[in-house]
């Protein structure tokens, strides 16, 4: 295949990834807006709020980090909490790894950094229609860059909105964080393991709310994950649900 045709094929798969991700961009946009405004309301500077989206790029972890930073939580607790929350990305990577086997580090590092829940879902389906490594890597890159660009733009708009509000805290943006997470959580509860994980994490968070440095949040996350794992073993899903 000539270089011109190869380049054209790469672009086609890249834009296919963007196209398949577009519906999810619309859904992620409000969360980016809320995060940007919440960062300002929590006392972070516009630069720090934007830098977190640029360097961290993990919506749920960013929401948690912003609330912990505002509460003057030690950096170690913030790092451990966000690490636990993002542990699911290890499962995403392990799932996609066999289909990206042979990819160079030059590709794996950025693709790993930009991987999100949305891009994982898109790739899991899109890879079924793409047999070669070249097709898959360009398709995934298109999906991930679309999500990354969307998140940065939404964060910027949220920052502008947060700065335009004279007293951001009075708008109850901290409560928007709770509503946001409920909106993200409810669709994920599809069986007993998820329900048990949510209940254990929720009850634990309430019971240990008084622990110093917001350590209760970390404990609740760990126990919730553990409960979900044990429940998966106790109540294995039907094969039809695992596909």
C-alpha positions as CSV (number, residue, x, y, z in Angstrom):
1,X,0.0,0.0,0.0
2,X,1.4,3.4,-0.9
3,X,2.1,6.0,1.8
4,X,-0.7,8.2,0.5
5,X,-3.3,5.4,0.7
6,X,-1.9,4.3,4.1
7,X,-2.2,7.9,5.5
8,X,-5.8,8.1,4.1
9,X,-6.7,4.8,5.8
10,X,-5.3,6.0,9.1
11,X,-7.3,9.2,8.9
12,X,-10.5,7.2,8.1
13,X,-10.1,5.0,11.2
14,X,-9.1,8.0,13.4
15,X,-12.3,9.9,12.4
16,X,-14.4,6.8,12.8
17,X,-13.2,6.7,16.4
18,X,-14.2,10.4,16.8
19,X,-17.6,9.8,15.2
20,X,-18.4,6.8,17.3
21,X,-17.5,8.8,20.5
22,X,-19.5,11.8,19.6
23,X,-22.7,10.8,21.5
24,X,-20.6,10.3,24.6
25,X,-19.0,13.8,24.2
26,X,-22.4,15.3,24.6
27,X,-23.0,13.4,27.8
28,X,-19.5,14.3,29.2
29,X,-19.8,18.0,28.5
30,X,-22.0,19.0,31.5
31,X,-19.6,17.1,33.9
32,X,-16.7,19.1,32.5
33,X,-18.6,22.4,33.0
34,X,-19.5,21.5,36.5
35,X,-15.9,20.5,37.3
36,X,-14.5,23.8,36.0
37,X,-17.0,25.9,38.0
38,X,-16.6,23.7,41.1
39,X,-12.8,24.1,41.0
40,X,-13.2,27.8,41.2
41,X,-15.8,27.6,43.9
42,X,-13.5,25.3,46.0
43,X,-10.8,27.9,46.0
44,X,-8.5,26.6,43.3
45,X,-7.0,29.1,40.8
46,X,-8.2,29.0,37.2
47,X,-4.7,27.7,36.2
48,X,-4.7,24.9,38.8
49,X,-8.3,23.9,37.8
50,X,-7.3,23.7,34.1
51,X,-4.0,22.0,34.8
52,X,-5.8,19.2,36.6
53,X,-7.8,18.4,33.5
54,X,-4.7,18.8,31.3
55,X,-2.5,16.5,33.4
56,X,-4.9,14.2,35.3
57,X,-7.8,13.8,32.8
58,X,-10.0,11.6,35.0
59,X,-13.4,13.1,35.7
60,X,-14.4,11.2,38.9
61,X,-10.9,11.5,40.4
62,X,-10.8,15.3,39.6
63,X,-14.1,15.8,41.4
64,X,-12.9,14.0,44.4
65,X,-9.5,15.7,44.4
66,X,-11.1,19.2,44.2
67,X,-13.2,18.5,47.3
68,X,-10.3,17.1,49.2
69,X,-8.0,20.0,48.2
70,X,-10.6,22.4,49.4
71,X,-10.7,20.6,52.7
72,X,-6.9,20.9,53.1
73,X,-6.5,17.1,52.9
74,X,-2.9,15.9,52.9
75,X,-1.5,15.1,49.5
76,X,-0.9,11.4,50.4
77,X,-4.6,10.9,51.2
78,X,-5.6,12.6,48.0
79,X,-3.2,10.5,45.9
80,X,-4.3,7.2,47.5
81,X,-8.0,8.1,47.2
82,X,-7.8,8.9,43.5
83,X,-5.6,5.8,42.9
84,X,-8.4,3.6,44.4
85,X,-11.1,5.4,42.4
86,X,-9.1,4.9,39.2
87,X,-8.2,1.3,39.8
88,X,-10.8,0.2,37.3
89,X,-8.5,1.5,34.5
90,X,-6.2,-1.4,35.1
91,X,-9.0,-3.7,34.2
92,X,-9.7,-1.6,31.0
93,X,-6.0,-1.8,30.0
94,X,-5.9,-5.6,30.7
95,X,-9.0,-6.1,28.5
96,X,-7.6,-4.1,25.6
97,X,-4.0,-5.3,25.9
98,X,-4.4,-8.5,23.9
99,X,-5.9,-6.6,21.0
100,X,-3.1,-4.0,21.0
101,X,-0.3,-6.6,21.5
102,X,2.9,-5.5,19.7
103,X,2.2,-1.8,20.0
104,X,5.3,0.3,20.7
105,X,5.8,2.2,23.9
106,X,5.6,5.4,21.9
107,X,1.9,4.6,21.3
108,X,1.1,2.7,24.5
109,X,2.0,5.6,26.9
110,X,-0.3,8.2,25.3
111,X,-3.1,5.8,24.6
112,X,-2.9,4.6,28.3
113,X,-3.0,8.2,29.6
114,X,-6.0,9.2,27.5
115,X,-8.0,6.0,28.1
116,X,-11.3,6.8,29.8
117,X,-14.5,4.9,30.6
118,X,-16.1,6.2,27.4
119,X,-13.2,5.4,25.1
120,X,-13.0,1.9,26.5
121,X,-16.6,1.3,25.7
122,X,-16.2,2.6,22.2
123,X,-13.0,0.6,21.6
124,X,-14.4,-2.6,23.0
125,X,-17.1,-2.5,20.3
126,X,-15.1,-0.9,17.5
127,X,-12.2,-3.3,17.8
128,X,-14.5,-6.1,16.7
129,X,-14.8,-4.5,13.3
130,X,-11.0,-3.8,13.0
131,X,-8.7,-6.8,12.5
132,X,-5.3,-5.1,12.3
133,X,-3.2,-3.3,15.0
134,X,-2.9,-0.3,12.7
135,X,-6.6,0.1,12.4
136,X,-7.2,-0.3,16.1
137,X,-4.6,2.1,17.3
138,X,-5.8,4.9,15.0
139,X,-9.4,4.2,15.9
140,X,-8.7,4.4,19.7
141,X,-6.6,7.5,19.2
142,X,-9.5,9.2,17.5
143,X,-11.8,8.3,20.3
144,X,-9.4,9.3,23.1
145,X,-8.4,12.7,21.6
146,X,-12.1,13.5,21.0
147,X,-12.8,12.9,24.7
148,X,-9.7,14.8,25.8
149,X,-10.4,17.9,23.7
150,X,-14.0,17.9,24.8
151,X,-13.0,17.7,28.5
152,X,-10.5,20.5,28.2
153,X,-13.0,22.8,26.4
154,X,-15.8,22.0,28.9
155,X,-13.4,22.7,31.8
156,X,-12.4,26.0,30.3
157,X,-16.1,27.0,29.9
158,X,-16.8,25.9,33.5
159,X,-13.9,28.0,34.7
160,X,-15.2,31.1,32.9
161,X,-18.6,30.4,34.4
162,X,-17.2,30.0,37.9
163,X,-15.3,33.3,37.5
164,X,-18.4,35.1,36.3
165,X,-20.3,34.2,39.4
166,X,-19.7,36.7,42.1
167,X,-19.9,34.2,44.9
168,X,-19.6,30.7,43.4
169,X,-20.0,29.0,46.8
170,X,-23.5,30.5,47.2
171,X,-24.7,28.7,44.2
172,X,-24.4,25.4,45.9
173,X,-21.9,24.0,43.4
174,X,-20.6,21.7,46.1
175,X,-24.0,20.0,46.0
176,X,-23.7,19.7,42.2
177,X,-20.8,17.3,42.9
178,X,-23.1,15.0,44.8
179,X,-25.8,15.1,42.1
180,X,-23.1,14.5,39.4
181,X,-21.9,11.4,41.1
182,X,-25.4,10.0,41.6
183,X,-26.0,10.6,37.9
184,X,-22.9,8.7,37.0
185,X,-23.5,5.9,39.6
186,X,-27.1,4.9,39.1
187,X,-26.8,3.6,35.5
188,X,-23.8,1.4,36.6
189,X,-25.9,-0.5,39.2
190,X,-27.0,-3.4,37.1
191,X,-26.8,-6.3,39.5
192,X,-26.2,-7.5,43.1
193,X,-22.4,-6.9,43.1
194,X,-22.8,-3.3,42.1
195,X,-25.6,-2.7,44.5
196,X,-23.7,-4.3,47.4
197,X,-20.6,-2.3,46.5
198,X,-22.6,0.9,46.5
199,X,-24.4,0.1,49.8
200,X,-21.1,-0.9,51.6
201,X,-19.3,2.2,50.4
202,X,-22.2,4.5,51.2
203,X,-22.8,3.2,54.7
204,X,-19.1,3.2,55.5
205,X,-18.7,6.8,54.2
206,X,-21.5,7.9,56.6
207,X,-20.2,5.9,59.6
208,X,-16.6,7.1,59.3
209,X,-17.3,10.6,58.1
210,X,-15.6,12.1,61.1
211,X,-12.2,10.5,60.4
212,X,-9.4,13.2,60.0
213,X,-8.1,14.2,56.6
214,X,-11.2,12.7,54.8
215,X,-9.7,9.3,55.4
216,X,-13.2,7.9,55.6
217,X,-13.6,8.4,51.8
218,X,-10.6,6.3,51.1
219,X,-11.8,3.6,53.5
220,X,-15.3,3.6,52.0
221,X,-13.9,3.2,48.5
222,X,-11.6,0.3,49.4
223,X,-14.4,-1.6,51.3
224,X,-16.9,-0.9,48.5
225,X,-14.5,-2.4,45.9
226,X,-13.8,-5.4,48.1
227,X,-17.5,-6.0,48.7
228,X,-18.1,-5.9,44.9
229,X,-15.3,-8.3,44.2
230,X,-16.6,-10.8,46.8
231,X,-20.1,-10.4,45.5
232,X,-19.0,-11.2,42.0
233,X,-17.6,-14.5,43.2
234,X,-20.7,-15.3,45.3
235,X,-23.2,-14.4,42.6
236,X,-21.6,-15.2,39.2
237,X,-23.3,-13.5,36.3
238,X,-25.0,-15.5,33.6
239,X,-22.8,-15.9,30.5
240,X,-25.1,-13.7,28.5
241,X,-24.5,-10.8,30.8
242,X,-20.7,-11.2,30.7
243,X,-20.5,-10.6,27.0
